[in-house]
Amino acid sequence: MEGIKNIIFDLGGVIMNIDVKRTQKAFTEMGVKNINDYFGHGFAASFFKDHEAGKISDEVFIRKIKEAVKLDTPDDQVIAAWNALLLDFPAERIALLEEIRKKYRIFLFSNTNALHRHRFMEIYRNSYPARELDDHFERAYYSHIMGHRKPDKPGFEIIIRENRLDPDQTLFVDDAFINVAGAMETGLKGLYLPSGMTINDIRW
């Protein structure tokens, strides 16, 4: 990592294990045949993007899902299906963050939403009750709170500006190539993490 002083990490698929197929399966079991038409890795239909950018509430988001896929199901079941993709935080990745922060300034930038954030914070606390997820980073940025999502430039520019980062000395790590490309368009260095590779496989 020659010349790198700062690292911005994605969350899902990089630090936290996720499995989008679990959410797809959960909706399919409720009778939805076309959930893949509305969201996927690195892509989301308009109201999914609006939810991730904090432009619509959880209630509106759930209603739009139910309308789009023609579901007449209690909201709590829709939320459970939506959160089914969130799995766990492997201990070796959490330990690596603690090692990395001794050498670099590290940050988090996640495309997420209030429903997911509530659930993955709960998952983290259940595994590591003495800590909070955000404690591992100098600052954590969540798209629905900051109002911008990857791969759009404004989110990256906010992180660069607020933390006075030199883009040429800052590495962005994500498992969606479209997001890495967006970061690089902002002047950041980019590292794409392909399927099957983890942050523990990288020489930091």
N, C-alpha and C positions, 0 to 999 in steps of 0.2 A: 504493500500500500504506500509506495513511495510518493511523497508530496501530499498525501491526504492527512488532514487534521480533523475533519468533521465527517460524521456518517449519519445519514437520515435513513431510517429503516421503515419499510412497510410492516404491517402487522400480520394479517391473515396470509398463511402460506409461507411466511418468512420467520416470524417468531411464534405465532400460534398455528397449530394444525387446524386446517379446515377441510371439509369435504362437501362441495356444492351438490354432489349427487345425493347426499342425505336429505337436503331440502327438496330437491327435485322429486325424490322418492316419496317424501312425506306429502307433497302436494298431489302427486299422482295417486297415492292411496286414498286421497280425499275426492278423487274423481276428476282431477285436472289433467287434461291431455296435452296442453300446449304451454306449460310453464317455461320451457326453453325459449319460447318466442319473446319472453319479457325480461329475462336477465341471464347473464352468463359471465364467465371470468373475463374481466377487462372490459365488459360491455354491460349496459343496463338500459332498459326502456326509459322513456322520459320521466315517468313518475318515480321510478327507482332513483334516477339521478337527482330529482328534486328532493327526495327524502334524504339522500346522502349529503345534499348541499344545505339542508336545514330549511328548505323553502316550503315544505308542507309538514304538518304535524303527523305523529304516529297514527292518530285516529283517521285522518284523511288518507294516509298511505294504506292502512288496512282496508278501508272502504274501497279504494281504487283497485287493490288486488282482487277483492271479492267481486267487484264489478267486472274487471277485465277477464277473469277466468270463470266467471259465473258460479261463484261459490255461495252457498247458504249455510255457513258454518260459524259457530261461535268464535268471537275474536280471539279468545285465548288459544284455541286450536290453530288458528292461522299464525299467531305469534310463535307458537311452539314449532310449527313447520318451518317458519321463516328462520328461526334460530337453530334449527337442527344441524346446520352445517358447521357450527362452532364446536370444536372438539377439545383440545387441551394445549397446555404450555409445557413442552418437554423440558425437563430439569436441566439438560445439558445446554439448551439455548439460553435459559435464564442465567446459568452460571457463566456462559460466554459473554453475555451483556455486561456482567459485573467485571470481567477481565478487560473487555474492550474499552470500557469507560475510563480505565486507568491510562489509556494511551490516546483516546480521541474524545472530542465532544460528540455526544450521540443524541439523536432526536428521533421522534416517531412521527410519521405522517400516514394516517390511515383513512381510506375511503370507507366510511361506516355510517351508522345511523343510531338514533337513541335506543332503539329496541335491541340491536346487536350489542351496543356498548354496555348496556345494563347487564346483559347476559354474560359477555366475556369477562367483565369485571368480577362478576359473581363466580365464574369458573376459576379465575385467577386466585381470588381470595380463598376459595375452597382448597386450593392446592398449596398456596403460600400465605397462610393467614397473618404472618408477621409483617407483610409488605403490601404495597399497592403497586399495580403495574406501572403507573406513571413514574414511580420512584427510580426506575432504572434509567430514565432519560433526563437530560437537562430540561427539555420541554417536550410535551406530547401534543400533537395536533390531530384533531379529529374533524373530518370534512363537514359534518353536520353542525359543528360548533363554529368553525372558522368561516363557513359559508362558501367554501371552494373545494372542489374535488380534483383528484388526479384524472387525466393527464394535463388538465388545463394549467396554463402558466401562473395565474394569480396566486394559487396556493403555494407553489414553490417560491415565488417572489416574496410573499409575506414571511416565510420562514427565513429566507436569506436576509431580508431587511431587518426583521425584529431581532435576529441573533448576530447581526453584523458578520455574516459568513462570506468568505471568499469562495465563489462558486468553483473556481479552479482547484480549490483545496477541499472540496466537499463531495462525498460519494453518496449517491442515492441507490438503495438496494430494494428491488421489488421482484415479485414473481410474475408480473404481467408486463410483457414487453412494451405495450402501448404506454404504460406509465413511465417506464425507464426512458422511452423516447421523448416523452413530454418534459422530463427532468433535464435531459440533455439539450433540448431546445432552449431551456432557461439558462444554460451555461454550466450546469452541474455535470460531474462525472457520473456515469451510470453503470450499474452492475445488475444484469438480468439473472435471476435465479431460476433455472429451468426445473421442471418436474424431476423429482428424485434427488435433487441436490439441496443441501441445507447450509445455513450459515456456519455450521461447525465444520464444513468441508473446505472453507476458505482460509487461506493463510492471512491472518490479520497482523 
